[in-house]
Amino acid sequence: MRFSLDKKQESLALGNLKGKIFVYDLTSTNPAELTHTVLSHPKCTATIRQTAFSRDGKVLIGVCDDGTIWRWDVNTPNPNQVPS
């Protein structure tokens, strides 16, 4: 399996045997505080062998053993939006 880093080397994406992609936020200076997000879909159940970020880091692609390709778009928060 292969992992990928975004261009700024702030995020690391790695797939697993069950069709999930783990995206780690590498911006923390303390390794104990690393956070991650799990990306999954009910129909994605095959091993994810490769992940890749787009050049601008806004799209993440995962390629599975069953020949499927999965795309996730990064959801960037609106700076003018007030959290609820």
ChimeraX attribute file (.defattr): number of C-alpha atoms within 10 A of each C-alpha:
attribute: neighborCount
match mode: 1-to-1
recipient: residues
	/A:1	11
	/A:2	12
	/A:3	17
	/A:4	18
	/A:5	19
	/A:6	18
	/A:7	12
	/A:8	10
	/A:9	12
	/A:10	13
	/A:11	17
	/A:12	18
	/A:13	25
	/A:14	21
	/A:15	26
	/A:16	17
	/A:17	14
	/A:18	13
	/A:19	22
	/A:20	20
	/A:21	25
	/A:22	17
	/A:23	20
	/A:24	17
	/A:25	16
	/A:26	17
	/A:27	14
	/A:28	11
	/A:29	8
	/A:30	8
	/A:31	9
	/A:32	7
	/A:33	11
	/A:34	12
	/A:35	13
	/A:36	15
	/A:37	11
	/A:38	12
	/A:39	13
	/A:40	16
	/A:41	10
	/A:42	7
	/A:43	7
	/A:44	16
	/A:45	16
	/A:46	18
	/A:47	19
	/A:48	27
	/A:49	17
	/A:50	20
	/A:51	23
	/A:52	20
	/A:53	22
	/A:54	13
	/A:55	11
	/A:56	9
	/A:57	17
	/A:58	13
	/A:59	15
	/A:60	20
	/A:61	17
	/A:62	23
	/A:63	19
	/A:64	21
	/A:65	14
	/A:66	11
	/A:67	9
	/A:68	11
	/A:69	14
	/A:70	16
	/A:71	13
	/A:72	13
	/A:73	12
	/A:74	11
	/A:75	8
	/A:76	7
	/A:77	8
	/A:78	8
	/A:79	7
	/A:80	6
	/A:81	7
	/A:82	6
	/A:83	7
	/A:84	3
